[in-house]
């Protein structure tokens, strides 16, 4: 891939402040003090060139940079905000995200230690206030050790800023990622050689610089400016309202360890409706309320009114400091496509491609899986494994978009069911929640409504059960229903194995650098090696069950059909299954078909 070596030194001595990442000096972009274009339309100076330009320095954008670095591909991230926006935002990192982190080599044990322990965050509570009547509770996702039967990395909770700090540290240490803050992407043109030529605005110098990239990854969030400029519509999911839901988030510092534990507290009463999100029981909390700006304008929410709302929702006096107040809105929207014919090497990733209601914690995790899918395909193209690179890259959108729709729909369903639960509780509770809840008739109504919300807090199918095929909609009955499958498009099922004297997951056999063929001892080859298949010499590593690794209890081998006979399972670099084959000849045909779609 063409690359101007000088651009890797553009930010050779960045200023950092830990939490907020990198601040760009005005001189960091060469010639940014000059106008990019002369009066007669000619370039005033040479255009910079980078392999990949990433718009947006949020967690998904930075993770794209880390993934690209794994494959030896340099990237430059441009972020228009000089400092990171303050609120904790997302909090649930699901199993598939963690499995992907694990494959890349990120320290998931360290991340887990920085998050909320299961003992502090294994429940969702529904109450009139944190110290008042509790209507009921539900388990919060699958965080306990038994979940390791289906994934090596159970979900856990951590504040998004903590995760961002970690990802930024990894990106800066790898030496392959450059981050420019205070730089705004204005737009791009696709050149005749299918490079993206972008214009960047330096907010300090008030000048424009041009930068040329082989790929452009738009990771600039739900309010992305990139979509319109790339000619990609952002449509409401069929059957859903165009009207957005409006929210206010109040980040505050308080030690609430004297209260019951819980990741989420849904406060529901005639006087107060809101949600507490616990990031750290001893210090960091967010209280989220819905509001209608047509009825209650944003300026109505003063610090004092927000303080009163929190006090009412807690139910008694606690000392706390309000750190930040943020207004935001959501609606289930999905990009009509993830890349356009006019910009074939520019792609939407993460929230730029899909916006979900926050109910379900699916947004950021969908973005990490987007990045994984796209970057592994980019690596295949750059490795010249395919004769049809553009068609192959377009499969990114074909595979990921249906899953985004499923996640958006489930998030909206979660939002609606919570609303119905609030209606039941407020109607049943009247002015005295304790008295009315003790009434058996109302109690049964409330318990039924709480049980109806169980899918909201257990979406394991959407996390690790999704498959890259055309039958997702037909197979999705409940997001809680998950049974591992050895099927084309499915994630390789997890099982515990012994390899080189150590216990690891079957997913650890797929390092992302090659295709992998898992075979029985009777398969048509008896050696453990990397075979180079197709005219493109695509590397395929072979692992023999019972020889190169040992299935500890035999259940995984039985599920995969690797107990006897001539059988092999071909796995993509992103850990999803291509199919089952009897010999290398069949495998080679299927591999060629997959890469030349």
VOGU-3710 file (C-alpha; in Angstrom, 3 decimals, decimal comma):
1> xxxxxxxxxx> 0,000/0,000/0,000  1,529/3,388/-0,944  2,506/5,358/2,137  4,399/8,581/2,711  6,833/7,678/5,448  7,088/11,283/6,602  3,462/11,255/7,727  4,229/8,716/10,441  6,245/11,400/12,210  3,644/14,131/11,989
11> xxxxxxxxxx> 2,846/13,923/15,703  6,246/12,898/16,956  5,881/14,704/20,295  2,156/14,913/21,015  0,916/16,677/24,112  -1,172/14,340/26,218  -3,205/14,795/29,367  -4,173/11,204/30,110  -7,943/11,294/30,091  -8,343/13,526/27,069
21> xxxxxxxxxx> -5,752/11,912/24,850  -3,803/13,904/22,280  -3,831/17,625/21,585  -2,577/18,648/18,178  -0,095/21,488/17,882  -0,942/23,931/15,061  2,276/22,881/13,346  1,553/19,161/13,598  0,087/18,947/10,084  2,693/20,112/7,593
31> xxxxxxxxxx> 1,617/23,264/5,707  -1,614/23,560/7,709  -0,851/27,260/8,138  -1,264/27,680/4,389  -4,301/27,504/2,147  -4,625/24,104/0,492  -5,689/25,516/-2,866  -4,345/28,558/-4,717  -6,618/31,203/-6,224  -6,445/29,563/-9,652
41> xxxxxxxxxx> -7,506/26,171/-8,247  -4,069/24,480/-8,201  -2,683/22,736/-5,155  -0,411/24,987/-3,154  1,605/22,070/-1,734  1,796/18,275/-2,013  -1,082/16,286/-0,573  -0,273/14,099/2,433  -0,849/10,385/1,952  -1,812/7,758/4,539
51> xxxxxxxxxx> -3,030/4,190/4,097  -6,211/4,633/6,162  -7,895/7,816/7,362  -10,325/7,340/10,272  -12,894/10,028/11,018  -13,688/10,097/14,728  -11,554/9,373/17,780  -14,161/7,578/19,855  -13,703/3,983/21,019  -14,712/2,396/17,699
61> xxxxxxxxxx> -12,452/4,686/15,668  -9,482/4,039/17,927  -10,183/0,313/17,918  -10,153/0,369/14,103  -6,661/1,838/14,360  -5,571/-0,927/16,744  -6,978/-3,651/14,488  -5,281/-2,163/11,429  -2,008/-2,001/13,369  -2,295/-5,731/14,110
71> xxxxxxxxxx> -2,115/-6,268/10,354  0,740/-3,824/9,838  -1,477/-1,127/8,309  -0,880/2,436/9,468  -3,794/4,754/10,133  -4,434/8,387/10,974  -7,400/9,360/13,145  -8,880/12,859/12,913  -11,124/14,027/15,751  -12,787/17,434/15,651
81> xxxxxxxxxx> -13,159/17,715/19,427  -10,006/18,986/21,139  -10,924/17,059/24,290  -13,118/14,065/24,917  -16,747/14,602/25,832  -17,187/13,990/29,527  -19,994/11,600/30,423  -19,379/7,895/31,073  -21,802/6,942/28,230  -21,784/3,181/27,473
91> xxxxxxxxxx> -21,125/0,741/30,286  -21,630/-2,873/29,084  -18,849/-4,636/27,167  -20,355/-7,835/25,865  -18,776/-11,275/25,284  -18,248/-10,895/21,536  -16,455/-7,570/21,960  -14,226/-9,142/24,587  -13,541/-12,191/22,412  -12,451/-9,825/19,640
101> xxxxxxxxxx> -10,285/-7,869/22,087  -8,787/-11,179/23,200  -7,921/-12,130/19,602  -6,206/-8,787/19,034  -4,142/-9,261/22,190  -5,781/-6,683/24,437  -5,588/-7,376/28,163  -9,156/-8,383/28,977  -8,190/-9,360/32,543  -6,924/-5,829/33,157
111> xxxxxxxxxx> -10,059/-4,325/31,636  -12,230/-6,567/33,793  -10,357/-5,393/36,895  -11,155/-1,786/35,982  -14,878/-2,460/35,700  -17,761/-3,169/38,041  -17,574/-6,571/39,725  -20,489/-8,992/39,252  -21,167/-8,748/42,983  -21,745/-5,008/42,579
121> xxxxxxxxxx> -23,591/-5,141/39,276  -25,406/-8,411/38,715  -28,952/-7,064/39,218  -31,381/-4,616/37,664  -33,746/-3,111/40,221  -37,152/-1,512/39,752  -38,169/0,759/42,621  -40,055/3,858/43,708  -36,674/5,166/44,893  -33,314/3,650/45,767
131> xxxxxxxxxx> -34,265/3,671/49,465  -37,998/3,137/49,008  -40,304/0,404/47,790  -38,678/-2,103/45,425  -41,104/-3,610/42,938  -38,767/-6,384/41,829  -35,468/-7,141/40,140  -33,954/-9,120/37,268  -30,500/-10,618/36,676  -28,277/-8,335/34,631
141> xxxxxxxxxx> -26,872/-10,333/31,716  -24,724/-13,439/32,197  -21,731/-12,396/34,269  -21,151/-15,437/36,433  -18,627/-18,322/35,956  -21,153/-20,725/34,404  -21,310/-18,391/31,398  -17,816/-19,636/30,538  -19,487/-22,729/29,122  -20,469/-20,637/26,078
151> xxxxxxxxxx> -17,823/-17,882/25,997  -14,352/-17,411/27,458  -15,204/-13,763/28,171  -18,476/-13,057/30,026  -19,914/-9,553/29,839  -18,832/-6,947/32,366  -19,502/-3,286/33,068  -17,034/-0,420/32,875  -17,306/3,299/32,127  -16,675/4,104/28,476
161> xxxxxxxxxx> -14,028/6,760/29,327  -11,971/4,121/31,153  -12,142/1,870/28,104  -11,265/4,796/25,835  -8,190/5,604/27,940  -7,029/2,006/27,651  -7,592/1,876/23,894  -5,785/5,183/23,400  -2,810/3,898/25,383  -2,653/0,751/23,249
171> xxxxxxxxxx> -2,985/2,747/20,032  -0,200/5,145/21,002  2,134/2,377/22,130  1,776/0,314/18,963  3,499/2,986/16,850  1,122/2,501/13,914  -1,649/4,956/14,816  -1,515/8,736/14,598  -4,230/10,813/16,267  -4,969/14,429/15,393
181> xxxxxxxxxx> -7,378/16,285/17,691  -8,976/19,594/16,825  -9,075/18,559/13,172  -12,373/18,374/11,322  -13,009/16,266/8,230  -14,843/18,425/5,700  -15,409/15,928/2,890  -13,634/13,908/0,242  -13,502/13,061/-3,439  -12,811/9,655/-4,891
191> xxxxxxxxxx> -9,943/9,919/-7,376  -9,558/7,993/-10,601  -7,284/5,493/-8,857  -9,971/4,987/-6,159  -8,176/6,819/-3,397  -10,113/9,152/-1,102  -8,787/12,705/-1,163  -10,079/14,448/1,969  -10,062/18,045/3,130  -9,226/18,633/6,803
201> xxxxxxxxxx> -9,917/21,828/8,742  -7,416/22,755/11,456  -9,503/24,522/14,077  -6,497/26,335/15,519  -4,934/27,666/12,368  -8,245/28,022/10,479  -6,648/26,426/7,429  -7,433/23,467/5,196  -5,098/20,565/4,471  -5,633/17,799/1,942
211> xxxxxxxxxx> -4,888/14,187/2,767  -5,048/11,194/0,467  -5,922/7,715/1,747  -6,490/4,272/0,302  -9,386/3,754/2,713  -11,662/6,085/4,644  -13,440/4,790/7,770  -16,199/7,048/9,061  -16,512/6,440/12,809  -17,924/9,843/13,722
221> xxxxxxxxxx> -20,986/8,700/15,632  -24,763/8,831/15,362  -24,686/12,518/14,392  -22,030/11,848/11,756  -21,500/14,493/9,132  -19,782/11,912/6,987  -22,957/10,122/5,885  -24,427/13,021/3,933  -21,084/13,955/2,436  -20,560/10,388/1,284
231> xxxxxxxxxx> -24,086/10,275/-0,132  -25,467/7,686/2,294  -29,041/8,123/3,622  -29,750/7,454/7,316  -33,243/5,996/7,488  -35,680/5,202/10,262  -36,098/1,460/10,765  -39,306/0,284/9,089  -42,337/0,510/11,325  -40,765/2,865/13,855
241> xxxxxxxxxx> -41,474/6,487/14,644  -39,432/9,253/13,095  -39,799/11,264/16,300  -36,655/10,936/18,445  -36,701/10,203/22,169  -35,023/12,948/24,201  -32,916/12,326/27,290  -30,939/14,214/29,912  -27,989/12,522/31,636  -26,638/13,850/34,938
251> xxxxxxxxxx> -23,212/12,542/35,880  -22,588/12,835/39,601  -20,103/11,699/42,217  -21,517/9,906/45,268  -20,685/7,034/47,569  -23,834/4,910/47,578  -22,298/1,697/48,897  -24,668/1,753/51,844  -27,504/1,081/49,400  -28,257/-2,198/47,627
261> xxxxxxxxxx> -26,068/-3,183/44,704  -27,231/-3,016/41,108  -25,969/-2,020/37,678  -29,235/-0,284/36,825  -31,967/1,191/38,992  -35,206/2,035/37,196  -37,016/4,578/39,332  -40,757/4,516/38,684  -43,297/6,474/40,671  -45,913/9,172/40,144
271> xxxxxxxxxx> -43,306/11,723/41,256  -40,113/10,510/39,594  -39,135/8,501/36,504  -35,515/7,928/35,637  -32,647/5,445/35,589  -29,502/5,250/37,683  -26,472/3,692/35,977  -23,763/2,506/38,347  -20,177/2,834/37,118  -18,610/2,663/40,572
281> xxxxxxxxxx> -20,759/2,295/43,693  -18,266/4,399/45,663  -18,037/7,319/43,273  -19,413/7,398/39,735  -23,120/7,409/38,805  -25,333/8,728/36,041  -29,026/9,562/36,368  -30,952/9,557/33,074  -34,381/11,108/32,559  -36,602/11,366/29,502
291> xxxxxxxxxx> -38,065/14,733/28,607  -40,154/16,394/25,905  -38,469/19,622/24,738  -41,819/20,901/23,476  -43,183/20,690/27,026  -40,044/21,135/29,117  -37,264/23,012/27,281  -33,686/21,997/28,028  -32,971/25,295/29,813  -35,553/24,269/32,427
301> xxxxxxxxxx> -33,097/21,704/33,780  -30,926/23,801/36,059  -28,319/22,263/38,336  -30,694/22,758/41,254  -33,611/21,020/39,520  -31,310/18,145/38,560  -30,117/17,914/42,140  -33,712/17,735/43,358  -34,527/14,997/40,849  -31,575/12,893/42,049
311> xxxxxxxxxx> -32,481/13,410/45,701  -36,074/12,352/45,048  -34,921/9,293/43,103  -32,497/8,233/45,859  -35,202/8,775/48,449  -33,148/10,361/51,202  -30,275/12,751/51,657  -26,855/11,758/50,376  -23,974/14,055/49,621  -23,114/14,215/45,938
321> xxxxxxxxxx> -21,495/16,508/43,399  -22,914/17,036/39,929  -20,089/16,737/37,398  -21,846/17,155/34,075  -25,291/17,535/32,483  -25,810/16,344/28,904  -28,828/16,437/26,582  -29,155/13,871/23,808  -31,699/12,089/21,659  -32,080/8,688/20,039
331> xxxxxxxxxx> -34,154/6,943/17,413  -33,620/3,601/15,665  -31,943/4,557/12,380  -29,767/2,560/10,021  -27,689/3,706/7,059  -29,230/2,511/3,793  -25,831/1,101/2,857  -22,403/1,160/4,507  -20,467/2,366/1,447  -21,576/4,112/-1,746
341> xxxxxxxxxx> -20,730/3,569/-5,390  -19,284/7,089/-5,488  -16,878/6,258/-2,625  -16,199/2,502/-2,860  -13,347/2,508/-0,320  -15,109/4,710/2,240  -17,129/2,883/4,895  -19,413/3,747/7,784  -18,487/1,994/11,032  -20,189/1,943/14,435
351> xxxxxxxxxx> -22,777/4,562/15,348  -22,180/6,357/12,054  -23,837/3,322/10,431  -26,532/2,679/13,021  -28,179/4,462/15,942  -30,034/2,529/18,623  -31,943/3,538/21,733  -29,644/2,916/24,726  -31,932/0,172/26,064  -29,912/-3,005/25,685
361> xxxxxxxxxx> -26,305/-1,802/25,565  -25,921/-2,973/21,974  -24,590/0,163/20,284  -20,878/0,277/21,099  -20,606/-3,522/20,935  -22,137/-3,601/17,459  -19,515/-1,029/16,485  -16,604/-3,150/17,703  -17,902/-6,109/15,673  -18,304/-3,829/12,633
371> xxxxxxxxxx> -14,664/-2,855/12,944  -13,552/-6,478/13,271  -15,477/-7,570/10,175  -14,293/-4,680/8,020  -10,643/-4,668/9,031  -10,188/-8,417/8,535  -11,644/-7,988/5,047  -9,334/-5,024/4,424  -6,383/-7,171/5,461  -7,472/-9,866/2,990
381> xxxxxxxxxx> -7,657/-7,300/0,196  -4,288/-5,765/1,055  -2,819/-9,283/1,158  -4,180/-9,786/-2,391  -6,191/-12,842/-1,425  -9,100/-11,917/-3,708  -9,513/-11,184/-7,411  -12,539/-8,972/-6,705  -11,523/-6,593/-3,899  -14,426/-4,158/-4,181
391> xxxxxxxxxx> -17,050/-6,912/-4,243  -15,383/-8,592/-1,299  -15,250/-5,367/0,737  -18,908/-4,685/-0,036  -19,770/-7,889/1,830  -18,985/-5,950/5,010  -22,232/-4,006/4,704  -24,200/-7,011/3,462  -23,167/-8,985/6,548  -23,279/-6,319/9,227
401> xxxxxxxxxx> -26,329/-4,243/8,285  -28,985/-6,961/8,954  -27,503/-7,440/12,417  -27,664/-3,706/13,079  -31,342/-3,750/12,124  -31,998/-6,673/14,496  -30,192/-4,852/17,308  -32,025/-1,594/16,613  -35,395/-3,354/16,651  -34,600/-5,151/19,912
411> xxxxxxxxxx> -33,398/-1,914/21,510  -36,654/-0,230/20,532  -38,700/-3,163/21,857  -36,801/-2,872/25,147  -37,620/0,830/25,283  -41,320/0,189/24,648  -41,574/-2,562/27,262  -39,947/-0,344/29,868  -42,533/2,307/29,072  -45,339/-0,203/29,574
421> xxxxxxxxxx> -43,812/-1,303/32,870  -43,742/2,312/34,034  -47,399/2,684/33,091  -48,370/-0,430/35,057  -46,367/0,610/38,118  -47,567/4,198/38,227  -51,175/3,131/37,691  -50,935/0,425/40,317  -48,944/2,426/42,824  -51,080/5,548/42,975
431> xxxxxxxxxx> -49,699/7,877/45,622  -48,594/5,116/48,020  -46,345/2,542/46,265  -45,896/0,402/49,379  -49,608/0,000/50,063  -50,649/-0,656/46,482  -47,822/-3,091/45,746  -48,917/-5,190/48,712  -52,276/-5,621/46,997  -52,105/-9,096/45,351
441> xxxxxxxxxx> -53,981/-7,963/42,233  -51,616/-5,087/41,509  -48,609/-7,087/42,634  -49,294/-9,741/39,979  -49,641/-7,093/37,259  -46,299/-5,554/38,219  -44,498/-8,906/38,385  -45,823/-9,858/34,934  -44,665/-6,531/33,494  -41,203/-6,951/35,035
451> xxxxxxxxxx> -40,877/-10,477/33,614  -41,822/-9,087/30,214  -38,574/-7,065/30,327  -36,246/-10,026/30,800  -34,990/-9,946/27,168  -33,745/-6,410/27,742  -31,154/-7,724/30,190  -30,253/-11,026/28,547  -29,572/-10,651/24,814  -26,956/-13,383/24,523
461> xxxxxxxxxx> -28,141/-14,445/21,051  -27,589/-10,957/19,667  -24,180/-10,885/21,344  -22,635/-14,190/20,251  -25,306/-16,123/18,365  -25,685/-14,033/15,234  -24,758/-15,555/11,887  -23,612/-13,992/8,652  -26,277/-15,411/6,373  -29,625/-14,465/4,882
471> xxxxxxxxxx> -31,728/-16,291/7,463  -31,197/-14,109/10,539  -34,750/-12,789/10,685  -36,294/-16,212/10,398  -34,122/-17,716/13,139  -34,450/-14,904/15,677  -37,215/-15,937/18,100  -35,868/-14,529/21,364  -32,617/-12,744/21,989  -32,181/-15,015/25,035
481> xxxxxxxxxx> -32,305/-18,216/22,973  -28,770/-19,317/22,210  -27,406/-22,714/21,282  -23,969/-22,873/19,642  -24,096/-24,066/16,036  -21,553/-25,331/13,564  -23,092/-23,548/10,579  -21,804/-21,302/7,772  -21,650/-17,716/8,996  -21,846/-18,596/12,691
491> xxxxxxxxxx> -19,181/-17,635/15,182  -16,959/-20,616/15,960  -18,473/-22,175/19,096  -16,373/-21,830/22,214  -15,056/-24,875/24,019  -12,241/-25,379/26,527  -9,241/-27,239/25,113  -5,688/-28,136/26,116  -2,914/-26,934/23,852  0,824/-26,848/24,605
501> xxxxxxxxxx> -0,005/-27,856/28,175  -2,315/-24,884/28,717  -6,086/-24,518/28,858  -7,497/-22,108/26,296  -10,589/-21,486/24,201  -11,177/-22,929/20,751  -11,511/-19,294/19,671  -7,831/-18,856/20,582  -6,968/-21,190/17,688  -8,050/-18,400/15,304
511> xxxxxxxxxx> -5,447/-15,653/15,603  -6,789/-13,586/12,702  -3,692/-13,800/10,514  -4,806/-16,756/8,396  -7,806/-18,895/7,633  -7,874/-21,958/9,902  -8,954/-25,502/9,065  -9,910/-27,619/12,082  -9,775/-31,279/11,052  -10,137/-34,856/12,244
521> xxxxxxxxxx> -7,162/-37,156/12,160  -8,742/-38,929/9,165  -8,830/-35,733/7,098  -6,901/-35,738/3,819  -3,715/-34,232/5,261  -1,654/-35,529/8,142  0,558/-32,536/8,833  0,081/-29,450/10,948  1,199/-26,616/8,749  0,138/-23,569/6,838
531> xxxxxxxxxx> -1,083/-24,574/3,394  -1,290/-22,000/0,628  -4,483/-22,508/-1,343  -5,944/-21,016/-4,533  -3,959/-19,204/-7,193  -3,636/-16,334/-4,693  -1,710/-18,512/-2,206  -4,088/-17,804/0,656  -2,634/-19,134/3,915  -4,716/-21,786/5,705
541> xxxxxxxxxx> -3,417/-23,184/8,987  -4,461/-26,718/9,882  -5,102/-27,835/13,457  -5,845/-31,528/14,111  -8,343/-32,362/16,855  -6,854/-34,841/19,320  -3,306/-34,160/18,083  -2,665/-30,404/18,089  -5,287/-29,721/20,733  -7,377/-31,817/23,104
551> xxxxxxxxxx> -11,087/-31,247/23,702  -11,360/-31,535/27,480  -14,768/-33,190/27,686  -15,544/-34,144/24,066  -18,738/-32,079/23,842  -17,264/-29,446/21,549  -15,856/-32,051/19,136  -19,250/-33,708/19,005  -20,980/-30,428/18,235  -18,459/-29,690/15,474
561> xxxxxxxxxx> -18,547/-33,175/13,984  -14,820/-33,665/14,557  -14,943/-36,978/16,395  -14,264/-39,303/13,460  -14,368/-39,614/9,695  -12,969/-37,195/7,157  -14,133/-33,784/8,244  -12,721/-30,273/8,359  -14,223/-26,928/9,397  -12,864/-23,823/7,627
571> xxxxxxxxxx> -12,820/-20,685/9,802  -12,428/-17,108/8,617  -9,865/-14,789/10,240  -12,745/-13,095/12,098  -13,633/-16,428/13,779  -16,784/-17,093/11,728  -17,339/-20,397/9,933  -17,059/-20,781/6,157  -18,256/-24,406/6,082  -17,538/-28,117/6,507
581> xxxxxxxxxx> -15,445/-30,070/3,978  -14,020/-33,554/3,436  -10,652/-32,714/1,921  -8,338/-29,902/0,850  -9,751/-29,848/-2,674  -13,263/-29,074/-1,411  -11,819/-26,562/1,033  -9,933/-24,759/-1,707  -13,045/-24,434/-3,874  -15,056/-23,033/-0,963
591> xxxxxxx> -12,272/-20,653/-0,006  -12,069/-19,331/-3,556  -15,831/-18,890/-3,683  -15,832/-17,023/-0,368  -13,038/-14,638/-1,349  -14,350/-13,977/-4,854  -17,965/-13,203/-3,954
//
